[in-house]
C-alpha cells in the first residue's frame, strides 16, 4: 500500500476517534490515582488520552503544549487582516469529530487528513476543546479554515488543491484593568470569589502573599484585601477566542491585618515591596491553598500509635487531591513510598534546607529524583497514605538535618533593586499613588473596571 494512502487512513481514523466524551486535561491532573508512579507508563491509557477530546471547563488550554508536541518554529506570520463578514462560523460539539464537522462544510476526507497533518505542530485537531469555533472563509478564491491557537494568535490554513498553507496572525488586543476590595468574613478565597474576583487571580495573590502571611493563622474576619489585575482582550475576531479564558495578570496586591500592611507591586514580571525588595521568601509558609492547619509542630499524642512523641512537622487538612506545591526552588531528592510517610516527596533546597511532603495520594507528572522544580510548582496531591488517620498533608522542614518549625521561618530573599533601576521603580510606585489611594477608599465588595488608552499595537 502506498505510504500516502497509509497516512491518509491513519489520519482519518485518528480524527474520527479523536472527539468522544472524556474528562478534561485539568480533571485528569486533579485525579492523582490515575497517574503512574515515576518511571512507569501505562501505554494503553496514554494512547487513549491522545484520542479523546478536551471538554471545555472555562479553562484556557495551551494548544501548543511543549510537553506533548514538538514546537513549530517554521510557521510564518502575516500582518493582521480581520476575517471577512462572509466567514461561516462552525462549532465543534461535544462528542463530534473534527472530520464530521468539516465534511459537512464540503471538505473531502483527503483534504481533512492533509489539514490535520499541516496543523499538527500548531493546533492539533484532535486536541480541540468541545466548543471550539472554526471559521470557514474564502480568500482570493481559495477556501480558508481559521481557528484559535494561543490566545490572540489566529491560525489560518489556506487550501491549495488538496494541500494547505498554514500561517499565524497576531490579533490586536487591549488591556482591561479591574480593581477590587474586600473585607474578609470567612476566607480570602471564598470572599474574593463571591465578590467576583477570578479564581486564577485569587490563586496568584495567595501564592505571592504566602511569602509573608500564614493563611492558616494570620487571617481573621475583618482583614482587608485589595487587588488590581489586568485582563487581555482581543478586539477583532472575538468569536474565535470565545471558548478560551482571557489572560489575567495581577499588578497590585494589598493585604492588611492587625500586624501587617503589605503592598506588592508587579514590576518587570515580579512582585516587589515598596522599598524595592523582591517580594519573595526562601520557602513558602504554606505549600497548598485553601487548607486548614490541623496539627502543630512539637510534642503530641500520635492518633494511631497512642503514645506521645515529637511531631516534626505541621499538618494541613484539605480535600483529597488538593495540589501540593514546592515550597521553594529545589531538586527532587526522592518521590516514592517512604515508610510510614506513605507516598512522599523530599526536596533539596539551597543553604542546607530540605522539605518533606507526606501521605500524598499521588505525584505530579515528571516528579522524580534529580528533577529541578520551581517555587509554587505542583509536585503531588493531598491524600491519606502511610501511617495516616485521615486525608491531610504532613509537611516538614529541615536545616542541616535538624527539623525546624515551618511556621517560624522568616528567611526572605536578599535580592532588591538598586541604582537607576530602583529610582525607576520608585517613580513607578509614586505614579500609582492616586489609584492606590482611591482603591483604599473602596467599601468591601466595591470594584471598578476601566480601559486604559489603546496601545500602539492595538491601534
C-alpha positions in Angstrom: 0.0 0.0 0.0 1.4 3.4 -0.9 2.7 5.5 2.0 0.4 8.4 1.2 -2.7 6.1 1.4 -1.5 4.6 4.7 -1.0 8.1 6.1 -4.5 9.1 4.9 -6.1 6.0 6.6 -4.3 6.6 9.8 -5.1 10.3 10.0 -8.7 9.8 9.1 -9.1 7.1 11.8 -7.2 9.4 14.3 -9.6 12.3 13.6 -12.7 10.1 13.8 -11.6 8.7 17.2 -10.4 12.0 18.5 -13.7 13.5 19.7 -15.5 11.2 22.1 -16.6 12.5 25.5 -13.9 12.3 28.2 -12.6 14.2 31.2 -10.6 17.4 30.6 -6.9 17.6 31.0 -7.5 19.7 34.1 -9.7 17.0 35.6 -7.1 14.4 34.8 -4.4 16.4 36.6 -6.6 16.6 39.7 -7.2 12.8 39.8 -3.9 11.6 41.1 -4.9 7.9 41.4 -4.9 7.7 37.6 -1.3 8.8 37.5 1.5 6.3 37.3 4.4 6.1 39.7 7.6 7.8 38.5 9.2 5.9 35.7 6.0 3.9 34.9 3.9 4.5 31.8 0.5 3.0 31.1 0.8 2.8 27.3 -2.9 1.9 26.8 -4.1 4.9 28.9 -1.6 7.2 27.3 -2.8 6.2 23.8 -6.5 6.5 24.8 -5.8 10.0 26.2 -4.4 11.1 22.8 -7.6 10.0 21.1 -10.0 11.9 23.5 -11.4 15.4 23.0 -10.9 18.1 25.6 -14.3 19.3 27.1 -14.4 23.0 27.9 -14.4 23.8 31.6 -13.9 27.6 31.2 -10.2 27.0 31.3 -7.7 28.2 28.8 -5.6 25.4 27.3 -2.3 25.9 25.6 -2.9 24.1 22.3 0.8 24.0 21.5 1.8 22.3 24.8 5.5 21.7 24.5 5.3 18.7 26.8 3.4 16.7 24.2 4.1 18.4 20.9 7.2 19.5 19.1 7.3 23.3 18.9 6.7 24.6 15.5 9.2 27.3 14.6 8.7 27.5 10.9 5.0 28.6 10.5 5.2 32.1 9.0 3.3 35.1 10.4 1.4 37.6 8.4 0.1 41.0 9.1 -3.4 41.2 10.6 -6.5 41.3 8.5 -9.8 40.7 10.1 -11.9 37.8 8.9 -14.5 38.8 6.3 -18.1 39.2 7.3 -19.0 36.3 5.0 -16.9 33.9 7.1 -19.0 31.0 8.3 -18.5 30.1 12.0 -19.0 26.4 12.9 -18.7 25.0 16.5 -17.3 21.6 17.5 -20.0 20.0 19.6 -19.5 17.5 22.4 -18.9 14.0 21.0 -18.5 15.4 17.5 -15.4 14.6 15.4 -13.5 17.3 13.5 -13.7 15.1 10.4 -17.5 15.1 10.5 -17.7 18.8 11.2 -15.5 19.7 8.2 -17.1 17.1 5.9 -20.4 18.9 6.4 -18.7 22.0 5.0 -17.8 20.2 1.8 -14.2 19.1 2.5 -13.2 15.7 1.4 -11.6 13.1 3.6 -8.2 13.7 1.8 -8.4 17.4 2.4 -9.3 17.0 6.1 -6.5 14.5 6.6 -4.0 16.8 4.9 -5.3 19.7 7.0 -4.7 17.7 10.2 -1.1 17.0 9.0 -0.5 20.7 8.2 -1.7 21.8 11.6 -0.3 19.0 13.8 2.6 21.2 15.1 0.5 24.3 15.6 -3.1 23.3 16.6 -3.5 19.5 16.7 -7.1 19.0 15.6 -7.6 16.0 17.9 -6.8 18.3 20.9 -9.6 20.8 20.1 -12.0 21.5 23.0 -15.7 20.9 22.6 -17.0 24.4 21.9 -14.1 25.4 19.7 -15.1 27.6 16.8 -13.7 27.2 13.3 -14.2 29.9 10.6 -14.7 28.8 7.0 -13.9 31.7 4.7 -12.7 32.4 1.1 -9.6 34.4 0.4 -8.5 35.3 -3.1 -10.6 32.4 -4.5 -9.1 29.9 -2.0 -11.0 28.3 0.9 -9.6 29.1 4.3 -10.0 27.5 7.7 -9.2 29.7 10.7 -9.1 28.8 14.4 -7.6 30.0 17.7 -4.1 29.0 18.6 -2.6 30.5 21.7 -4.7 33.4 23.0 -4.7 36.3 20.4 -3.0 34.1 17.8 -5.2 33.2 14.9 -4.1 30.2 12.8 -5.1 30.3 9.1 -4.9 27.4 6.7 -5.5 28.3 3.1 -6.5 25.4 0.8 -4.2 24.8 -2.2 -5.7 21.9 -4.0 -5.6 19.1 -1.5 -2.8 20.8 0.4 -2.8 23.6 2.9 -0.6 26.7 3.5 -0.6 27.5 7.3 0.2 31.0 8.7 -0.2 32.6 12.1 -1.7 36.1 12.6 -1.4 38.1 15.8 -4.8 39.6 16.6 -4.8 43.1 18.1 -5.6 43.3 21.8 -6.2 45.8 24.5 -6.0 45.7 28.3 -8.9 45.9 30.7 -8.0 46.9 34.3 -10.1 45.7 37.2 -9.9 46.8 40.8 -11.5 45.0 43.8 -11.5 45.5 47.5 -13.0 43.1 50.1 -13.1 42.8 53.9 -12.7 39.1 54.8 -15.5 37.4 56.6 -14.7 33.7 56.1 -11.7 33.2 53.8 -9.8 35.3 51.3 -10.6 32.8 48.6 -14.3 32.4 49.3 -15.0 36.0 49.9 -12.9 37.0 46.9 -14.8 34.7 44.6 -18.1 35.9 46.0 -17.0 39.5 45.1 -16.3 38.5 41.5 -12.6 38.2 41.6 -11.5 35.4 39.2 -10.1 32.2 40.8 -6.8 32.4 38.9 -6.3 36.0 40.3 -7.0 34.8 43.8 -4.6 31.9 43.5 -1.8 34.2 42.2 -2.4 36.6 45.1 -2.4 33.7 47.6 0.9 32.5 46.2 2.5 35.9 46.3 1.2 36.8 49.8 2.1 33.3 51.2 5.7 34.6 51.4 4.7 36.8 54.2 1.3 35.7 55.5 0.5 32.4 57.2 -3.0 31.9 55.8 -3.8 29.3 58.5 -3.0 31.5 61.5 -2.8 35.2 60.4 -6.1 35.7 58.5 -9.1 36.8 60.5 -12.5 38.3 60.0 -12.1 42.0 59.3 -8.8 41.7 57.4 -8.7 43.7 54.2 -7.6 42.6 50.7 -7.2 44.8 47.6 -6.2 43.7 44.1 -5.7 45.3 40.7 -5.4 42.9 37.8 -5.2 43.2 34.0 -7.3 41.2 31.5 -6.0 40.9 27.9 -8.9 41.2 25.4 -8.8 40.6 21.7 -10.6 43.4 19.8 -11.0 41.6 16.5 -12.2 38.1 15.6 -13.5 37.7 19.1 -15.7 34.7 18.2 -12.7 32.5 17.6 -11.4 33.0 21.1 -14.7 33.0 23.0 -14.0 29.5 24.4 -10.6 30.5 25.8 -10.2 32.2 29.2 -8.6 35.6 28.7 -5.1 36.0 30.2 -5.2 37.5 33.7 -2.3 39.3 35.4 -2.4 40.7 39.0 -0.4 44.0 39.1 -1.0 45.3 42.7 -1.8 43.5 45.9 -2.5 44.8 49.4 -3.3 42.8 52.5 -3.9 44.4 55.9 -4.4 42.8 59.3 -3.6 43.8 62.8 0.1 43.1 62.3 0.9 43.8 58.7 0.0 46.2 55.9 1.6 44.6 52.8 1.7 46.3 49.4 3.1 44.4 46.5 3.7 45.9 43.0 4.3 43.9 39.9 7.4 45.3 38.1 9.5 43.6 35.4 7.4 40.4 35.7 7.9 40.1 39.5 6.4 41.4 42.7 8.3 44.0 44.8 7.7 45.7 48.1 7.6 49.5 48.2 11.3 49.8 49.1 12.4 47.8 46.1 12.9 44.4 47.8 11.9 41.3 45.8 8.6 40.1 47.4 9.7 36.5 47.8 10.8 34.3 50.7 13.2 31.4 50.5 10.3 29.0 51.4 6.6 29.4 51.2 4.9 29.3 54.6 2.1 27.1 53.4 2.6 24.7 50.4 -1.1 24.5 49.4 -4.1 26.7 49.1 -7.4 26.5 50.9 -6.3 24.2 53.7 -6.8 24.2 57.5 -3.9 23.8 59.9 -4.9 20.7 61.8 -1.8 19.8 63.8 1.1 21.9 65.0 4.8 21.3 65.4 6.0 19.8 68.7 5.2 17.0 71.2 1.8 15.4 70.7 0.0 12.1 71.3 0.0 10.2 68.0 -3.6 9.4 67.0 -2.8 5.9 65.7 0.2 4.9 67.8 -1.4 6.1 71.1 1.7 7.5 72.7 3.4 10.9 72.9 6.2 11.7 70.5 7.8 14.6 68.7 5.7 15.8 65.7 8.4 17.1 63.5 6.2 18.9 61.1 2.7 20.5 60.6 -0.4 19.0 59.2 -2.9 20.6 56.8 -6.4 19.2 56.3 -7.9 19.7 52.8 -9.9 17.7 50.2 -8.2 14.7 48.7 -6.5 15.6 45.5 -5.6 19.2 46.6 -2.5 20.2 44.7 0.7 20.4 46.8 3.3 23.0 45.8 7.1 23.0 46.1 7.9 25.4 49.0 10.9 26.7 47.1 13.2 26.2 44.2 14.8 22.8 44.7 15.9 19.4 43.3 13.8 16.4 43.9 15.6 14.1 46.3 13.0 11.4 46.4 9.4 10.8 45.3 8.2 7.3 46.2 6.8 5.2 49.1 8.6 6.3 52.2 7.8 4.0 55.1 5.1 5.5 57.5 5.1 8.7 55.4 3.3 6.8 52.6 3.8 8.5 49.2 6.2 11.3 49.9 8.3 13.9 48.2 11.6 15.2 49.6 13.1 18.3 48.1 16.7 19.5 48.5 17.0 23.4 48.7 20.0 25.6 48.9 21.7 26.5 52.2 21.2 23.1 53.7 17.4 23.1 53.7 15.2 20.1 52.9 11.4 19.9 52.8 9.2 16.8 53.1 5.6 16.3 51.9 4.0 13.1 53.2 0.8 11.0 52.8 0.3 12.0 49.2 -2.4 10.5 47.1 -0.1 10.6 44.0 2.7 12.6 42.4 2.6 15.2 39.7 4.0 14.1 36.3 7.8 14.1 35.9 8.4 14.4 39.6 11.3 12.0 40.2 14.8 12.2 41.8 17.1 14.7 40.1 14.4 16.8 38.6 14.6 20.5 39.4 11.3 22.3 40.5 10.4 25.9 41.0 8.7 27.5 44.0 5.0 27.1 43.6 5.2 24.2 41.1 2.7 21.3 41.8 4.6 18.2 43.0 1.9 16.0 44.2 -1.7 15.7 45.6 -3.0 15.5 49.1 -4.0 12.0 50.3 -4.2 9.5 53.1 -1.3 7.1 52.5 1.1 5.5 55.0 0.5 5.8 58.8 -2.3 8.4 58.5 -5.7 8.5 60.2 -7.3 10.9 57.7 -6.5 12.8 54.5 -4.0 15.5 55.1 -0.6 16.8 54.2 2.2 16.3 56.6 4.9 19.0 55.9 8.4 19.0 57.5 11.4 21.4 57.1 15.0 20.5 57.9 18.0 22.8 58.2 21.3 20.8 58.0 19.5 17.7 59.1 17.7 19.2 62.1 13.9 19.7 62.0 12.6 23.2 62.4 9.1 24.6 62.7 7.9 25.6 59.2 5.7 28.4 60.6 8.7 30.1 62.2 10.6 30.5 59.0 11.2 34.2 58.1 14.0 33.9 55.6 13.3 36.5 52.9 15.3 36.8 49.8 18.0 39.5 49.9 17.5 40.5 46.3 16.5 44.1 45.7 16.6 46.7 43.1 19.4 49.2 43.1 20.7 52.3 41.4 18.9 53.6 38.3 16.5 50.6 38.4 15.5 51.4 41.9 14.9 55.0 41.0 12.7 54.0 38.1 10.7 51.6 40.4 10.1 54.3 43.0 8.9 56.7 40.3 6.6 53.9 39.0 5.2 53.4 42.5 4.7 57.1 43.0 2.9 57.3 39.7 0.3 54.8 41.0 -0.3 56.6 44.3 -3.6 58.3 43.2 -5.0 55.0 42.0 -4.0 53.0 45.2 -5.3 55.8 47.4 -8.6 55.7 45.6 -8.8 51.9 45.9 -8.1 52.2 49.6 -11.4 54.1 50.0 -13.5 51.3 48.4 -16.0 49.6 50.6 -16.0 45.9 50.9 -17.2 44.3 47.6 -16.6 47.5 45.6 -15.0 47.1 42.2 -14.1 49.2 39.2 -13.3 48.2 35.6 -11.8 50.6 33.0 -9.9 50.5 29.7 -6.7 52.5 29.5 -5.8 54.1 26.2 -5.2 51.8 23.3 -1.6 50.7 22.8 0.2 51.4 19.5 -0.1 47.8 18.6 -3.8 47.8 19.2 -4.2 50.9 17.0 
